[in-house]
């Protein structure tokens, strides 16, 4: 579904969501979304998909060395977690007449 004015796609994941990884090396791990990169359709999840990065010495980090940080995960490989299980989400009008995400499994608003 393409949007008229803002051409960026609407994603099912938002910053602050608790998600579970459903595919890849980190399958089954859960975490909280730190950041969503909409243009690349990727997300950074806390405590999941660690990468090692070689850092040169600088004024802020005079020692340098190898640093472990969270890498990005493609949006299609994560799902919103409800009670520890992955759930599909949809959008429907709430009591106030605004579109809000809901769990397709239970019908509850997220």
Gaussian input, Z-matrix of N, CA and C with variables (Angstrom, degrees):
# hf/3-21g

backbone

0 1
 N
 C     1     B1
 C     2     B2     1     A1
 N     3     B3     2     A2     1     D1
 C     4     B4     3     A3     2     D2
 C     5     B5     4     A4     3     D3
 N     6     B6     5     A5     4     D4
 C     7     B7     6     A6     5     D5
 C     8     B8     7     A7     6     D6
 N     9     B9     8     A8     7     D7
 C    10    B10     9     A9     8     D8
 C    11    B11    10    A10     9     D9
 N    12    B12    11    A11    10    D10
 C    13    B13    12    A12    11    D11
 C    14    B14    13    A13    12    D12
 N    15    B15    14    A14    13    D13
 C    16    B16    15    A15    14    D14
 C    17    B17    16    A16    15    D15
 N    18    B18    17    A17    16    D16
 C    19    B19    18    A18    17    D17
 C    20    B20    19    A19    18    D18
 N    21    B21    20    A20    19    D19
 C    22    B22    21    A21    20    D20
 C    23    B23    22    A22    21    D21
 N    24    B24    23    A23    22    D22
 C    25    B25    24    A24    23    D23
 C    26    B26    25    A25    24    D24
 N    27    B27    26    A26    25    D25
 C    28    B28    27    A27    26    D26
 C    29    B29    28    A28    27    D27
 N    30    B30    29    A29    28    D28
 C    31    B31    30    A30    29    D29
 C    32    B32    31    A31    30    D30
 N    33    B33    32    A32    31    D31
 C    34    B34    33    A33    32    D32
 C    35    B35    34    A34    33    D33
 N    36    B36    35    A35    34    D34
 C    37    B37    36    A36    35    D35
 C    38    B38    37    A37    36    D36
 N    39    B39    38    A38    37    D37
 C    40    B40    39    A39    38    D38
 C    41    B41    40    A40    39    D39
 N    42    B42    41    A41    40    D40
 C    43    B43    42    A42    41    D41
 C    44    B44    43    A43    42    D42
 N    45    B45    44    A44    43    D43
 C    46    B46    45    A45    44    D44
 C    47    B47    46    A46    45    D45
 N    48    B48    47    A47    46    D46
 C    49    B49    48    A48    47    D47
 C    50    B50    49    A49    48    D48
 N    51    B51    50    A50    49    D49
 C    52    B52    51    A51    50    D50
 C    53    B53    52    A52    51    D51
 N    54    B54    53    A53    52    D52
 C    55    B55    54    A54    53    D53
 C    56    B56    55    A55    54    D54
 N    57    B57    56    A56    55    D55
 C    58    B58    57    A57    56    D56
 C    59    B59    58    A58    57    D57
 N    60    B60    59    A59    58    D58
 C    61    B61    60    A60    59    D59
 C    62    B62    61    A61    60    D60
 N    63    B63    62    A62    61    D61
 C    64    B64    63    A63    62    D62
 C    65    B65    64    A64    63    D63
 N    66    B66    65    A65    64    D64
 C    67    B67    66    A66    65    D65
 C    68    B68    67    A67    66    D66
 N    69    B69    68    A68    67    D67
 C    70    B70    69    A69    68    D68
 C    71    B71    70    A70    69    D69
 N    72    B72    71    A71    70    D70
 C    73    B73    72    A72    71    D71
 C    74    B74    73    A73    72    D72
 N    75    B75    74    A74    73    D73
 C    76    B76    75    A75    74    D74
 C    77    B77    76    A76    75    D75
 N    78    B78    77    A77    76    D76
 C    79    B79    78    A78    77    D77
 C    80    B80    79    A79    78    D78
 N    81    B81    80    A80    79    D79
 C    82    B82    81    A81    80    D80
 C    83    B83    82    A82    81    D81
 N    84    B84    83    A83    82    D82
 C    85    B85    84    A84    83    D83
 C    86    B86    85    A85    84    D84
 N    87    B87    86    A86    85    D85
 C    88    B88    87    A87    86    D86
 C    89    B89    88    A88    87    D87
 N    90    B90    89    A89    88    D88
 C    91    B91    90    A90    89    D89
 C    92    B92    91    A91    90    D90
 N    93    B93    92    A92    91    D91
 C    94    B94    93    A93    92    D92
 C    95    B95    94    A94    93    D93
 N    96    B96    95    A95    94    D94
 C    97    B97    96    A96    95    D95
 C    98    B98    97    A97    96    D96
 N    99    B99    98    A98    97    D97
 C   100   B100    99    A99    98    D98
 C   101   B101   100   A100    99    D99
 N   102   B102   101   A101   100   D100
 C   103   B103   102   A102   101   D101
 C   104   B104   103   A103   102   D102
 N   105   B105   104   A104   103   D103
 C   106   B106   105   A105   104   D104
 C   107   B107   106   A106   105   D105
 N   108   B108   107   A107   106   D106
 C   109   B109   108   A108   107   D107
 C   110   B110   109   A109   108   D108
 N   111   B111   110   A110   109   D109
 C   112   B112   111   A111   110   D110
 C   113   B113   112   A112   111   D111
 N   114   B114   113   A113   112   D112
 C   115   B115   114   A114   113   D113
 C   116   B116   115   A115   114   D114
 N   117   B117   116   A116   115   D115
 C   118   B118   117   A117   116   D116
 C   119   B119   118   A118   117   D117
 N   120   B120   119   A119   118   D118
 C   121   B121   120   A120   119   D119
 C   122   B122   121   A121   120   D120
 N   123   B123   122   A122   121   D121
 C   124   B124   123   A123   122   D122
 C   125   B125   124   A124   123   D123
 N   126   B126   125   A125   124   D124
 C   127   B127   126   A126   125   D125
 C   128   B128   127   A127   126   D126
 N   129   B129   128   A128   127   D127
 C   130   B130   129   A129   128   D128
 C   131   B131   130   A130   129   D129
 N   132   B132   131   A131   130   D130
 C   133   B133   132   A132   131   D131
 C   134   B134   133   A133   132   D132
 N   135   B135   134   A134   133   D133
 C   136   B136   135   A135   134   D134
 C   137   B137   136   A136   135   D135
 N   138   B138   137   A137   136   D136
 C   139   B139   138   A138   137   D137
 C   140   B140   139   A139   138   D138
 N   141   B141   140   A140   139   D139
 C   142   B142   141   A141   140   D140
 C   143   B143   142   A142   141   D141
 N   144   B144   143   A143   142   D142
 C   145   B145   144   A144   143   D143
 C   146   B146   145   A145   144   D144
 N   147   B147   146   A146   145   D145
 C   148   B148   147   A147   146   D146
 C   149   B149   148   A148   147   D147
 N   150   B150   149   A149   148   D148
 C   151   B151   150   A150   149   D149
 C   152   B152   151   A151   150   D150
 N   153   B153   152   A152   151   D151
 C   154   B154   153   A153   152   D152
 C   155   B155   154   A154   153   D153
 N   156   B156   155   A155   154   D154
 C   157   B157   156   A156   155   D155
 C   158   B158   157   A157   156   D156
 N   159   B159   158   A158   157   D157
 C   160   B160   159   A159   158   D158
 C   161   B161   160   A160   159   D159
 N   162   B162   161   A161   160   D160
 C   163   B163   162   A162   161   D161
 C   164   B164   163   A163   162   D162
 N   165   B165   164   A164   163   D163
 C   166   B166   165   A165   164   D164
 C   167   B167   166   A166   165   D165
 N   168   B168   167   A167   166   D166
 C   169   B169   168   A168   167   D167
 C   170   B170   169   A169   168   D168
 N   171   B171   170   A170   169   D169
 C   172   B172   171   A171   170   D170
 C   173   B173   172   A172   171   D171
 N   174   B174   173   A173   172   D172
 C   175   B175   174   A174   173   D173
 C   176   B176   175   A175   174   D174
 N   177   B177   176   A176   175   D175
 C   178   B178   177   A177   176   D176
 C   179   B179   178   A178   177   D177
 N   180   B180   179   A179   178   D178
 C   181   B181   180   A180   179   D179
 C   182   B182   181   A181   180   D180
 N   183   B183   182   A182   181   D181
 C   184   B184   183   A183   182   D182
 C   185   B185   184   A184   183   D183
 N   186   B186   185   A185   184   D184
 C   187   B187   186   A186   185   D185
 C   188   B188   187   A187   186   D186
 N   189   B189   188   A188   187   D187
 C   190   B190   189   A189   188   D188
 C   191   B191   190   A190   189   D189
 N   192   B192   191   A191   190   D190
 C   193   B193   192   A192   191   D191
 C   194   B194   193   A193   192   D192
 N   195   B195   194   A194   193   D193
 C   196   B196   195   A195   194   D194
 C   197   B197   196   A196   195   D195
 N   198   B198   197   A197   196   D196
 C   199   B199   198   A198   197   D197
 C   200   B200   199   A199   198   D198
 N   201   B201   200   A200   199   D199
 C   202   B202   201   A201   200   D200
 C   203   B203   202   A202   201   D201
 N   204   B204   203   A203   202   D202
 C   205   B205   204   A204   203   D203
 C   206   B206   205   A205   204   D204
 N   207   B207   206   A206   205   D205
 C   208   B208   207   A207   206   D206
 C   209   B209   208   A208   207   D207
 N   210   B210   209   A209   208   D208
 C   211   B211   210   A210   209   D209
 C   212   B212   211   A211   210   D210
 N   213   B213   212   A212   211   D211
 C   214   B214   213   A213   212   D212
 C   215   B215   214   A214   213   D213
 N   216   B216   215   A215   214   D214
 C   217   B217   216   A216   215   D215
 C   218   B218   217   A217   216   D216
 N   219   B219   218   A218   217   D217
 C   220   B220   219   A219   218   D218
 C   221   B221   220   A220   219   D219
 N   222   B222   221   A221   220   D220
 C   223   B223   222   A222   221   D221
 C   224   B224   223   A223   222   D222
 N   225   B225   224   A224   223   D223
 C   226   B226   225   A225   224   D224
 C   227   B227   226   A226   225   D225
 N   228   B228   227   A227   226   D226
 C   229   B229   228   A228   227   D227
 C   230   B230   229   A229   228   D228
 N   231   B231   230   A230   229   D229
 C   232   B232   231   A231   230   D230
 C   233   B233   232   A232   231   D231
 N   234   B234   233   A233   232   D232
 C   235   B235   234   A234   233   D233
 C   236   B236   235   A235   234   D234
 N   237   B237   236   A236   235   D235
 C   238   B238   237   A237   236   D236
 C   239   B239   238   A238   237   D237
 N   240   B240   239   A239   238   D238
 C   241   B241   240   A240   239   D239
 C   242   B242   241   A241   240   D240
 N   243   B243   242   A242   241   D241
 C   244   B244   243   A243   242   D242
 C   245   B245   244   A244   243   D243
 N   246   B246   245   A245   244   D244
 C   247   B247   246   A246   245   D245
 C   248   B248   247   A247   246   D246
 N   249   B249   248   A248   247   D247
 C   250   B250   249   A249   248   D248
 C   251   B251   250   A250   249   D249
 N   252   B252   251   A251   250   D250
 C   253   B253   252   A252   251   D251
 C   254   B254   253   A253   252   D252
 N   255   B255   254   A254   253   D253
 C   256   B256   255   A255   254   D254
 C   257   B257   256   A256   255   D255
 N   258   B258   257   A257   256   D256
 C   259   B259   258   A258   257   D257
 C   260   B260   259   A259   258   D258
 N   261   B261   260   A260   259   D259
 C   262   B262   261   A261   260   D260
 C   263   B263   262   A262   261   D261
 N   264   B264   263   A263   262   D262
 C   265   B265   264   A264   263   D263
 C   266   B266   265   A265   264   D264
 N   267   B267   266   A266   265   D265
 C   268   B268   267   A267   266   D266
 C   269   B269   268   A268   267   D267
 N   270   B270   269   A269   268   D268
 C   271   B271   270   A270   269   D269
 C   272   B272   271   A271   270   D270
 N   273   B273   272   A272   271   D271
 C   274   B274   273   A273   272   D272
 C   275   B275   274   A274   273   D273
 N   276   B276   275   A275   274   D274
 C   277   B277   276   A276   275   D275
 C   278   B278   277   A277   276   D276
 N   279   B279   278   A278   277   D277
 C   280   B280   279   A279   278   D278
 C   281   B281   280   A280   279   D279
 N   282   B282   281   A281   280   D280
 C   283   B283   282   A282   281   D281
 C   284   B284   283   A283   282   D282
 N   285   B285   284   A284   283   D283
 C   286   B286   285   A285   284   D284
 C   287   B287   286   A286   285   D285
 N   288   B288   287   A287   286   D286
 C   289   B289   288   A288   287   D287
 C   290   B290   289   A289   288   D288
 N   291   B291   290   A290   289   D289
 C   292   B292   291   A291   290   D290
 C   293   B293   292   A292   291   D291
 N   294   B294   293   A293   292   D292
 C   295   B295   294   A294   293   D293
 C   296   B296   295   A295   294   D294
 N   297   B297   296   A296   295   D295
 C   298   B298   297   A297   296   D296
 C   299   B299   298   A298   297   D297
 N   300   B300   299   A299   298   D298
 C   301   B301   300   A300   299   D299
 C   302   B302   301   A301   300   D300
 N   303   B303   302   A302   301   D301
 C   304   B304   303   A303   302   D302
 C   305   B305   304   A304   303   D303
 N   306   B306   305   A305   304   D304
 C   307   B307   306   A306   305   D305
 C   308   B308   307   A307   306   D306
 N   309   B309   308   A308   307   D307
 C   310   B310   309   A309   308   D308
 C   311   B311   310   A310   309   D309
 N   312   B312   311   A311   310   D310
 C   313   B313   312   A312   311   D311
 C   314   B314   313   A313   312   D312
 N   315   B315   314   A314   313   D313
 C   316   B316   315   A315   314   D314
 C   317   B317   316   A316   315   D315
 N   318   B318   317   A317   316   D316
 C   319   B319   318   A318   317   D317
 C   320   B320   319   A319   318   D318
 N   321   B321   320   A320   319   D319
 C   322   B322   321   A321   320   D320
 C   323   B323   322   A322   321   D321
 N   324   B324   323   A323   322   D322
 C   325   B325   324   A324   323   D323
 C   326   B326   325   A325   324   D324
 N   327   B327   326   A326   325   D325
 C   328   B328   327   A327   326   D326
 C   329   B329   328   A328   327   D327

   B1=1.4411
   B2=1.5235
   B3=1.3010
   B4=1.4618
   B5=1.5214
   B6=1.3077
   B7=1.4550
   B8=1.5178
   B9=1.3367
   B10=1.4617
   B11=1.5253
   B12=1.3224
   B13=1.4572
   B14=1.5251
   B15=1.3093
   B16=1.4482
   B17=1.5271
   B18=1.3247
   B19=1.4565
   B20=1.5282
   B21=1.3327
   B22=1.4539
   B23=1.5254
   B24=1.3240
   B25=1.4660
   B26=1.5260
   B27=1.3216
   B28=1.4557
   B29=1.5165
   B30=1.3298
   B31=1.4561
   B32=1.5287
   B33=1.3291
   B34=1.4637
   B35=1.5243
   B36=1.3402
   B37=1.4606
   B38=1.5283
   B39=1.3356
   B40=1.4562
   B41=1.5277
   B42=1.3294
   B43=1.4533
   B44=1.5309
   B45=1.3295
   B46=1.4572
   B47=1.5187
   B48=1.3410
   B49=1.4593
   B50=1.5288
   B51=1.3226
   B52=1.4505
   B53=1.5174
   B54=1.3364
   B55=1.4615
   B56=1.5208
   B57=1.3218
   B58=1.4580
   B59=1.5195
   B60=1.3451
   B61=1.4563
   B62=1.5226
   B63=1.3410
   B64=1.4605
   B65=1.5228
   B66=1.3421
   B67=1.4646
   B68=1.5160
   B69=1.3306
   B70=1.4593
   B71=1.5146
   B72=1.3389
   B73=1.4660
   B74=1.5193
   B75=1.3250
   B76=1.4628
   B77=1.5292
   B78=1.3209
   B79=1.4677
   B80=1.5206
   B81=1.3359
   B82=1.4566
   B83=1.5116
   B84=1.3284
   B85=1.4639
   B86=1.5231
   B87=1.3352
   B88=1.4562
   B89=1.5139
   B90=1.3093
   B91=1.4553
   B92=1.5175
   B93=1.3278
   B94=1.4564
   B95=1.5253
   B96=1.3257
   B97=1.4615
   B98=1.5229
   B99=1.3439
   B100=1.4640
   B101=1.5154
   B102=1.3347
   B103=1.4596
   B104=1.5236
   B105=1.3256
   B106=1.4597
   B107=1.5239
   B108=1.3351
   B109=1.4559
   B110=1.5275
   B111=1.3465
   B112=1.4594
   B113=1.5215
   B114=1.3259
   B115=1.4578
   B116=1.5237
   B117=1.3368
   B118=1.4625
   B119=1.5275
   B120=1.3397
   B121=1.4624
   B122=1.5250
   B123=1.3261
   B124=1.4552
   B125=1.5318
   B126=1.3273
   B127=1.4599
   B128=1.5194
   B129=1.3353
   B130=1.4566
   B131=1.5270
   B132=1.3396
   B133=1.4607
   B134=1.5196
   B135=1.3280
   B136=1.4618
   B137=1.5297
   B138=1.3383
   B139=1.4531
   B140=1.5126
   B141=1.3268
   B142=1.4648
   B143=1.5254
   B144=1.3444
   B145=1.4635
   B146=1.5220
   B147=1.3289
   B148=1.4634
   B149=1.5196
   B150=1.3353
   B151=1.4610
   B152=1.5233
   B153=1.3345
   B154=1.4539
   B155=1.5151
   B156=1.3185
   B157=1.4514
   B158=1.5285
   B159=1.3088
   B160=1.4573
   B161=1.5272
   B162=1.3446
   B163=1.4591
   B164=1.5219
   B165=1.3396
   B166=1.4616
   B167=1.5270
   B168=1.3231
   B169=1.4643
   B170=1.5324
   B171=1.3258
   B172=1.4644
   B173=1.5224
   B174=1.3240
   B175=1.4635
   B176=1.5288
   B177=1.3111
   B178=1.4629
   B179=1.5269
   B180=1.3301
   B181=1.4568
   B182=1.5252
   B183=1.3509
   B184=1.4649
   B185=1.5308
   B186=1.3270
   B187=1.4502
   B188=1.5278
   B189=1.3417
   B190=1.4648
   B191=1.5131
   B192=1.3221
   B193=1.4554
   B194=1.5054
   B195=1.3149
   B196=1.4603
   B197=1.5268
   B198=1.3390
   B199=1.4595
   B200=1.5258
   B201=1.3369
   B202=1.4612
   B203=1.5232
   B204=1.3371
   B205=1.4619
   B206=1.5246
   B207=1.3377
   B208=1.4585
   B209=1.5220
   B210=1.3150
   B211=1.4581
   B212=1.5151
   B213=1.3216
   B214=1.4576
   B215=1.5303
   B216=1.3145
   B217=1.4605
   B218=1.5208
   B219=1.3187
   B220=1.4596
   B221=1.5245
   B222=1.3272
   B223=1.4584
   B224=1.5370
   B225=1.3400
   B226=1.4606
   B227=1.5240
   B228=1.3282
   B229=1.4632
   B230=1.5228
   B231=1.3344
   B232=1.4611
   B233=1.5190
   B234=1.3287
   B235=1.4555
   B236=1.5192
   B237=1.3178
   B238=1.4543
   B239=1.5215
   B240=1.3360
   B241=1.4576
   B242=1.5230
   B243=1.3325
   B244=1.4601
   B245=1.5245
   B246=1.3171
   B247=1.4698
   B248=1.5241
   B249=1.3370
   B250=1.4507
   B251=1.5167
   B252=1.3287
   B253=1.4572
   B254=1.5208
   B255=1.3236
   B256=1.4630
   B257=1.5225
   B258=1.3296
   B259=1.4691
   B260=1.5213
   B261=1.3287
   B262=1.4496
   B263=1.5194
   B264=1.3134
   B265=1.4582
   B266=1.5175
   B267=1.3130
   B268=1.4542
   B269=1.5122
   B270=1.3306
   B271=1.4668
   B272=1.5147
   B273=1.3299
   B274=1.4597
   B275=1.5188
   B276=1.3201
   B277=1.4568
   B278=1.5240
   B279=1.3519
   B280=1.4639
   B281=1.5287
   B282=1.3281
   B283=1.4696
   B284=1.5220
   B285=1.3367
   B286=1.4620
   B287=1.5241
   B288=1.3224
   B289=1.4592
   B290=1.5174
   B291=1.3389
   B292=1.4612
   B293=1.5247
   B294=1.3418
   B295=1.4555
   B296=1.5188
   B297=1.3174
   B298=1.4529
   B299=1.5239
   B300=1.3268
   B301=1.4584
   B302=1.5261
   B303=1.3261
   B304=1.4591
   B305=1.5156
   B306=1.3231
   B307=1.4489
   B308=1.5201
   B309=1.3249
   B310=1.4541
   B311=1.5202
   B312=1.3323
   B313=1.4588
   B314=1.5301
   B315=1.3365
   B316=1.4534
   B317=1.5136
   B318=1.3241
   B319=1.4704
   B320=1.5151
   B321=1.3337
   B322=1.4615
   B323=1.5254
   B324=1.3321
   B325=1.4624
   B326=1.5223
   B327=1.3117
   B328=1.4583
   B329=1.5101
   A1=109.28
   A2=116.13
   A3=120.35
   A4=109.59
   A5=115.29
   A6=120.94
   A7=109.66
   A8=117.77
   A9=121.59
   A10=113.12
   A11=117.38
   A12=119.77
   A13=112.36
   A14=117.02
   A15=121.30
   A16=107.33
   A17=117.74
   A18=121.84
   A19=113.84
   A20=117.71
   A21=119.39
   A22=109.19
   A23=117.94
   A24=119.63
   A25=111.70
   A26=115.65
   A27=122.06
   A28=106.99
   A29=117.26
   A30=121.29
   A31=110.91
   A32=116.46
   A33=121.81
   A34=112.46
   A35=117.74
   A36=123.03
   A37=108.68
   A38=116.42
   A39=121.47
   A40=109.03
   A41=116.25
   A42=121.48
   A43=109.13
   A44=115.98
   A45=120.60
   A46=114.18
   A47=118.02
   A48=121.11
   A49=110.40
   A50=116.44
   A51=121.22
   A52=106.63
   A53=115.60
   A54=120.03
   A55=110.28
   A56=114.72
   A57=122.17
   A58=107.19
   A59=116.09
   A60=121.29
   A61=107.46
   A62=117.27
   A63=121.05
   A64=113.09
   A65=117.89
   A66=120.85
   A67=109.84
   A68=115.91
   A69=120.80
   A70=112.39
   A71=115.46
   A72=121.25
   A73=112.64
   A74=117.82
   A75=121.98
   A76=111.92
   A77=117.94
   A78=122.28
   A79=111.18
   A80=116.07
   A81=121.86
   A82=114.26
   A83=118.30
   A84=120.91
   A85=109.99
   A86=115.26
   A87=120.51
   A88=109.49
   A89=116.38
   A90=121.98
   A91=110.54
   A92=114.85
   A93=121.94
   A94=108.48
   A95=116.51
   A96=121.41
   A97=108.93
   A98=116.29
   A99=121.92
   A100=111.50
   A101=115.85
   A102=120.53
   A103=109.23
   A104=116.22
   A105=121.58
   A106=107.79
   A107=116.22
   A108=122.28
   A109=107.15
   A110=116.43
   A111=121.68
   A112=111.29
   A113=118.29
   A114=120.35
   A115=112.39
   A116=117.96
   A117=122.02
   A118=112.43
   A119=117.71
   A120=125.13
   A121=110.98
   A122=116.24
   A123=122.41
   A124=108.95
   A125=116.07
   A126=121.37
   A127=109.55
   A128=115.75
   A129=122.12
   A130=106.85
   A131=116.03
   A132=121.94
   A133=108.34
   A134=116.27
   A135=122.73
   A136=110.91
   A137=115.78
   A138=121.64
   A139=115.82
   A140=117.89
   A141=121.49
   A142=109.26
   A143=117.20
   A144=124.22
   A145=112.19
   A146=116.25
   A147=120.61
   A148=111.06
   A149=115.47
   A150=121.96
   A151=107.90
   A152=116.85
   A153=120.73
   A154=108.68
   A155=115.35
   A156=121.57
   A157=108.17
   A158=116.67
   A159=121.07
   A160=108.34
   A161=116.40
   A162=122.11
   A163=109.24
   A164=115.57
   A165=120.17
   A166=109.48
   A167=118.28
   A168=119.94
   A169=111.17
   A170=115.83
   A171=121.66
   A172=108.15
   A173=115.58
   A174=119.85
   A175=110.23
   A176=116.98
   A177=120.73
   A178=111.15
   A179=116.91
   A180=122.01
   A181=108.20
   A182=118.63
   A183=120.84
   A184=113.42
   A185=117.83
   A186=120.85
   A187=111.83
   A188=116.60
   A189=119.90
   A190=109.68
   A191=117.54
   A192=121.25
   A193=113.59
   A194=115.35
   A195=122.39
   A196=108.63
   A197=116.16
   A198=122.49
   A199=108.68
   A200=116.03
   A201=120.13
   A202=108.33
   A203=116.21
   A204=121.65
   A205=109.17
   A206=115.69
   A207=119.79
   A208=109.80
   A209=115.72
   A210=121.41
   A211=109.75
   A212=115.89
   A213=119.90
   A214=110.31
   A215=115.04
   A216=123.07
   A217=107.24
   A218=116.86
   A219=119.95
   A220=109.91
   A221=115.45
   A222=122.34
   A223=111.83
   A224=116.84
   A225=119.88
   A226=112.60
   A227=117.85
   A228=121.54
   A229=113.41
   A230=118.31
   A231=121.43
   A232=109.74
   A233=115.42
   A234=121.53
   A235=108.92
   A236=115.98
   A237=121.36
   A238=108.32
   A239=116.39
   A240=121.72
   A241=109.78
   A242=114.53
   A243=120.20
   A244=106.88
   A245=117.23
   A246=123.28
   A247=111.37
   A248=117.04
   A249=121.98
   A250=115.19
   A251=118.28
   A252=121.54
   A253=110.04
   A254=115.75
   A255=120.99
   A256=109.05
   A257=116.13
   A258=120.47
   A259=109.48
   A260=115.15
   A261=120.07
   A262=108.00
   A263=115.88
   A264=119.79
   A265=110.04
   A266=114.55
   A267=122.56
   A268=107.98
   A269=115.63
   A270=120.27
   A271=108.68
   A272=115.45
   A273=119.85
   A274=108.86
   A275=115.66
   A276=121.11
   A277=110.24
   A278=114.98
   A279=119.31
   A280=109.17
   A281=117.04
   A282=121.62
   A283=112.26
   A284=117.28
   A285=121.75
   A286=112.88
   A287=117.40
   A288=120.52
   A289=114.13
   A290=117.47
   A291=121.46
   A292=109.30
   A293=116.06
   A294=120.20
   A295=109.28
   A296=116.38
   A297=121.50
   A298=108.49
   A299=116.44
   A300=120.75
   A301=110.19
   A302=115.50
   A303=120.46
   A304=109.62
   A305=115.87
   A306=122.40
   A307=108.97
   A308=117.78
   A309=121.11
   A310=111.04
   A311=117.83
   A312=121.12
   A313=111.00
   A314=117.05
   A315=120.58
   A316=113.35
   A317=117.62
   A318=120.61
   A319=113.09
   A320=118.25
   A321=121.34
   A322=110.45
   A323=115.82
   A324=121.27
   A325=110.21
   A326=116.48
   A327=121.65
   A328=109.06
   D1=121.57
   D2=-177.84
   D3=-98.09
   D4=140.95
   D5=179.57
   D6=-91.86
   D7=149.82
   D8=-174.24
   D9=-70.21
   D10=-51.65
   D11=-171.01
   D12=-99.17
   D13=-53.37
   D14=179.87
   D15=-92.22
   D16=110.20
   D17=-172.26
   D18=-78.60
   D19=-4.70
   D20=177.99
   D21=-72.22
   D22=140.27
   D23=-178.01
   D24=-71.25
   D25=151.67
   D26=176.01
   D27=-83.50
   D28=124.93
   D29=-175.35
   D30=-102.73
   D31=156.98
   D32=-179.49
   D33=-88.62
   D34=0.43
   D35=-178.25
   D36=-117.52
   D37=139.10
   D38=175.67
   D39=-127.19
   D40=160.68
   D41=175.74
   D42=-62.15
   D43=133.08
   D44=180.00
   D45=97.60
   D46=-9.92
   D47=178.47
   D48=-71.21
   D49=146.59
   D50=169.10
   D51=-89.39
   D52=123.60
   D53=-174.84
   D54=-126.57
   D55=161.57
   D56=174.85
   D57=-123.12
   D58=139.90
   D59=179.39
   D60=-81.69
   D61=125.96
   D62=-175.63
   D63=-105.90
   D64=-5.92
   D65=179.09
   D66=-155.05
   D67=153.35
   D68=176.32
   D69=103.42
   D70=-171.52
   D71=-177.45
   D72=-65.30
   D73=-29.27
   D74=-177.01
   D75=-96.34
   D76=22.35
   D77=-176.05
   D78=-56.43
   D79=131.74
   D80=178.28
   D81=96.13
   D82=-16.40
   D83=-179.66
   D84=-78.32
   D85=148.44
   D86=178.27
   D87=-118.95
   D88=157.02
   D89=178.63
   D90=-173.79
   D91=177.36
   D92=-179.96
   D93=-103.53
   D94=137.31
   D95=-179.11
   D96=-72.73
   D97=121.15
   D98=177.44
   D99=-84.24
   D100=-42.85
   D101=-174.13
   D102=-152.72
   D103=143.96
   D104=176.24
   D105=-116.84
   D106=124.61
   D107=176.87
   D108=-98.02
   D109=94.72
   D110=-171.14
   D111=-65.75
   D112=-41.78
   D113=-176.30
   D114=-65.84
   D115=-31.13
   D116=179.13
   D117=-96.65
   D118=-6.03
   D119=-176.49
   D120=55.11
   D121=48.42
   D122=179.31
   D123=-132.98
   D124=161.34
   D125=-179.64
   D126=-138.77
   D127=150.11
   D128=173.75
   D129=-103.19
   D130=120.02
   D131=-177.25
   D132=-110.39
   D133=132.31
   D134=-176.98
   D135=-65.38
   D136=124.60
   D137=175.81
   D138=80.12
   D139=11.32
   D140=-176.80
   D141=-129.10
   D142=143.76
   D143=174.19
   D144=61.20
   D145=60.85
   D146=179.18
   D147=-73.70
   D148=139.48
   D149=175.16
   D150=-123.65
   D151=153.91
   D152=176.22
   D153=-101.43
   D154=135.76
   D155=-176.03
   D156=-127.54
   D157=129.96
   D158=178.34
   D159=-88.69
   D160=120.28
   D161=-174.33
   D162=-111.13
   D163=129.14
   D164=177.12
   D165=-75.75
   D166=151.28
   D167=176.31
   D168=-61.71
   D169=139.62
   D170=178.43
   D171=-144.30
   D172=-178.55
   D173=179.74
   D174=-65.90
   D175=-38.23
   D176=-179.53
   D177=-73.70
   D178=-35.38
   D179=-179.42
   D180=-130.13
   D181=83.42
   D182=-173.73
   D183=-67.46
   D184=-22.60
   D185=-178.86
   D186=-77.93
   D187=-38.18
   D188=-174.64
   D189=72.13
   D190=-154.93
   D191=175.03
   D192=112.74
   D193=-159.56
   D194=-177.45
   D195=-104.15
   D196=127.72
   D197=-177.24
   D198=-120.36
   D199=135.32
   D200=175.69
   D201=-97.21
   D202=127.58
   D203=177.79
   D204=-135.23
   D205=164.91
   D206=177.01
   D207=-77.49
   D208=133.72
   D209=175.68
   D210=-92.13
   D211=175.62
   D212=179.92
   D213=-88.39
   D214=154.66
   D215=176.85
   D216=-126.66
   D217=139.83
   D218=178.58
   D219=-66.55
   D220=143.66
   D221=-176.43
   D222=-57.35
   D223=-34.09
   D224=-177.65
   D225=-69.09
   D226=-16.38
   D227=-177.81
   D228=-95.54
   D229=3.56
   D230=177.39
   D231=-128.52
   D232=151.05
   D233=178.84
   D234=-137.12
   D235=151.25
   D236=178.16
   D237=-63.07
   D238=137.13
   D239=-177.35
   D240=-102.85
   D241=132.07
   D242=175.39
   D243=-129.32
   D244=114.06
   D245=-175.93
   D246=58.16
   D247=37.06
   D248=176.73
   D249=82.84
   D250=-0.80
   D251=179.84
   D252=-113.61
   D253=148.89
   D254=176.88
   D255=-74.88
   D256=132.73
   D257=177.66
   D258=-127.26
   D259=147.62
   D260=173.89
   D261=-82.33
   D262=150.10
   D263=-177.74
   D264=-120.71
   D265=155.89
   D266=175.00
   D267=-140.37
   D268=-176.96
   D269=177.71
   D270=-128.19
   D271=135.38
   D272=172.91
   D273=-150.76
   D274=165.10
   D275=-177.20
   D276=-72.15
   D277=135.49
   D278=175.83
   D279=-92.40
   D280=-169.64
   D281=-177.20
   D282=-62.37
   D283=-29.30
   D284=-177.85
   D285=-86.49
   D286=-0.79
   D287=179.64
   D288=84.13
   D289=15.07
   D290=178.23
   D291=-105.11
   D292=147.98
   D293=175.35
   D294=-71.39
   D295=131.86
   D296=179.93
   D297=-140.46
   D298=148.24
   D299=179.31
   D300=-72.47
   D301=145.70
   D302=176.64
   D303=-141.13
   D304=158.06
   D305=178.64
   D306=-82.82
   D307=126.40
   D308=179.84
   D309=-73.24
   D310=-21.14
   D311=-179.87
   D312=-75.32
   D313=-45.74
   D314=-174.98
   D315=-107.54
   D316=-20.54
   D317=-178.27
   D318=84.32
   D319=1.90
   D320=-179.45
   D321=-83.66
   D322=149.17
   D323=176.72
   D324=-74.06
   D325=143.19
   D326=179.61
   D327=-95.30

